[in-house]
Amino acid sequence: RFWSRRRARFSRPGKRLIGLDVFLDSAGFTAMRHWGGYPWTPEEYLDLVSKGTWTHWSQMDLCCEPEIAKDRAEVRLRVEKTAHLLRQLSEKAHGRGIQPPLPVLQGWAPDDYRYSAELADSALCGNWPSLVGVGSVCRRHVHGRAGILAIVNTLDDFLPAGVRLHMFGVKSQALSDLRSNRRVFSTDSMAWDLGVRYACRKSGEKYNMNKRIEGMHRWV
């Protein structure tokens, strides 16, 4: 949202965000799908982080959806590079006096996520924050060997007590199945906004902020 490809830099976060509970997402999936990778460097991302007041800011990470990671070798490589980015951003943030990033665990199969957690544990020197992100779970089945519950259970076996999970992009039926899970703290979704956009296109109404606010309230 803040990146201008034309100017090749981030715009400054607006004053309207000051004082709000804002979670900055690194836009990894969007960057991979539209541009084949991040068009900004870790240093440029940290410049954006330093100019805002974020409750959390997630590390840059490399998603592992099948349309992005074509085989098992690529999934493993992206998991390893995500851990490298965590270490790199944590060190650079410390050097700038910025709060550390929210770690993001990546993979496709449950074992990938355990491997990601093991690498993150090394990058964090065992000092886990109270919240970590779980990526590549949007549009997943809840059940099954590679389902959301299998991933959460695998991480539950590894992570220290007290560490909770933010599930990126989890929505719909999965929310009902996860709401009583002690590990899951939060999720995010733009599915409601897409629904508003489609409805406005079908009805001919203007897609504007008032319509989006109505759509968000209905979804919640």
Secondary structure, DSSP 8 states (H G I E B T S, - for coil): --EETTTTEE----GGGTTS--EE---HHHHHHHHSS-SS-HHHHHHHHHTS--SEEB-------TTT--SHHHHHHHHHHHHHHHHHHHHHHHHHT----B-EE--SSHHHHHHHHHHHHHHTTT---SEEEE-S-TT--SSSTTSHHHHHHHHHHHS-TT-EEEEET--THHHHHHTT-TTEEEEE--HHHHHHHHHHHHHT----HHHHHHHHHHH-
